[in-house]
Amino acid sequence: MQTLNDFLVLIDSYIGSAVWFPYALLGTGLFFTFYLGFPQLRYFGHALKIVKGKFDRTGDEGDASHFQALATALSGTVGTGNIGGVALAIHLGGPAALFWMLVTAFLGMTTKFVEVTLSHKYREKDETGRIAGGPMYYMKNAEFKLFGKKLNLAWLGGIFAFATILSSFGTGNLPQINQIASSIFTSFGIEQWITGAVLAVILALVILGGITRIVKVTEKLVPSMAIIYFIGALAVIATNYENIWPSIVSIFSDVFTGSAAVGGFLGANLAFAFNRGVNRGLFSNEAGQGSAPIAHAAAKAHEPVSEGMVAILEPFIDTIVICTLTGLVLLSSGAWKDKMPNQFEYTELDVLTSKFDENKPEDKQKLYEYLVEGQGMTQYTGELKIENGVVMSDVTLVHARSIADNVKVYNADGLYTGTLEVANGDVIDPSSAVVFEGESLVHSAPLTIEAFKRSFLGDWGQYIVSLGLVLFAFSTAISWSYYGDRATTYLFGSKYIVYYRLLYVTGFFFASFADTTIIWTLSGITIALMTLPNLAGILLLHDEMKKTVKDYWVDFKNDWPGEKTPE
């Protein structure tokens, strides 16, 4: 598993985690924000009126209402990114990472407006009569020009569709059930595979009904899960009210310097916070990834721009509202910087040759340079001697980017005595029967669970997170199954959808007890593979986008002469 994770990390280092990727994502959003005159601000109120159905027409073609399309798209984005993703971003980049998540969301409001408008404009009907849309269709049908020469980008649509199928697993399937199962195990002690099996059956019953059943489920799940999570988050923040202002200050104070070391957190520089904040922001709201346009393509609308405006609301609700709440919960509770008892994952366990004391500034600096700046550190190779569960070798165990304390090693018989082979800092246990437990930082859903418990809710807080996570993540898995089956239809035809759905449900079950670190790494790769062709496509169509918006307002004034426009 360690070898597989290292291979995936290497691939990710060239795309999603590469230095240039956040700039490509934010740069596209920034360009369209200025090019279209800040539509995320000017059209926000108009978008709310559209969602309410004020400008609907009888006979508009589509499979879902504006609200249902928004709910389906939101259910695809409001998931583990809002609970586990924020926790992971702060764990890696400190409070400043949340700032970059918010920046990603603000610019992403424009990016979604553009990608949804263009995708809705070029949607089609498949051979069964169902609406089919998404970036692959504008890539196939739009007229692209570069330096005056026409381009045929149908091949790019094929690449995007294939990446969508991969990302339906990497974004909407594997990390969602993995976080659900981990949360349920943490809160209730139910084995991960049991949770996976039960929810896999329910998932199959929902997605086999197609878009009609999906929108009926998501339009009820999304409001319910948002209310439950909102109330719980406010309870935590209210309990720790004295930390609200310091938490807000910490988000902005270290934006251009990075976050300083505090507690078990060893610090993060600007580049680290920026990269992790943008990547987790993208995972949260998916602006630029090209996923939401697939859901919005099914909406009943005669004007593609009107559906694009509905999409403006998504990053606002998903990231600016819900992720900010989660961030304030983590920061005000102090859970993000505290070590806590947990079972170690081998992929996050690193064995260093020297003994380090985090109370010594020079040792803390060396670890910061190793973990954040990537400077060399001698990793242990040899046998790790263990007696009655205690590591006797003169080494330092680093887990979840923090020095591990009070470590105990167990096997099936109890406290372990013996040796384990270590190669370049990685513990090798072929049988996977030896377990390391101790105190270290935690991240993802377990961190958010701990934060929710630090309120007047007490242990009841963990149940709110678990319930919210189940609803959030399960609805995401439902929506992404639809994205995957539309991509399958585009590439292979509708008759292959049933095979895709069977594979989707099977993967959902097995991911419930897979390694969390590998799941997140795979997720980052698949997100980038979808995002890059979509960004290239909408940038090439920037002139058409501007003309489409202009034509919309001309038609709107003719159809609704008494209505005030934000143009």
Protein Blocks (a to p, Z undefined) as FASTA:
>chain_A
ZZmmmmmmmmmmmmmmpmklmmmmmmmmmmmmmmnopmllmmmmmmmmmmnommgcehia
cjbdfklmmmmmmmmmmcfklmmmmmmmmmmnommlmmmmmmmmmmmmmmmmmmmmmmmm
mgccdfkopacedjklmmmmmccdeehiacdfklmmmmmmmmmmmmmmmmmmmmmmmmmm
mmmmmmnopafklmmmmmmmmmmmmmmnojmlmmmmmmmmmmmmmmmmmmmmmmmmmmmm
mmmmmmmmmmmmmmmnopadehjbnbjafklmmmmmmmmmmmmnoponlmmmmmmmmpcc
fbfklmmmmmmmmmmmmmmmmmmmmmmmmmmnommmpccdddddfklgccdfbdcdfkbm
klmmmmmmmmmnopacdddedddddeehiafbdcdddeehiacehiacddfklpaedddd
deehiacdfkopaccddddddehjllmmmmmmmcfklmmlmmmmmmmmmmmmmmmmmmmm
mmmmmmmmmmnopklmmmmmmmmmmmmmmmmmmcfklmmmmmmmmmmmmmmmmmmmmmmm
mmmmmmmmmmmmmmmmmmmmmbccfZZ
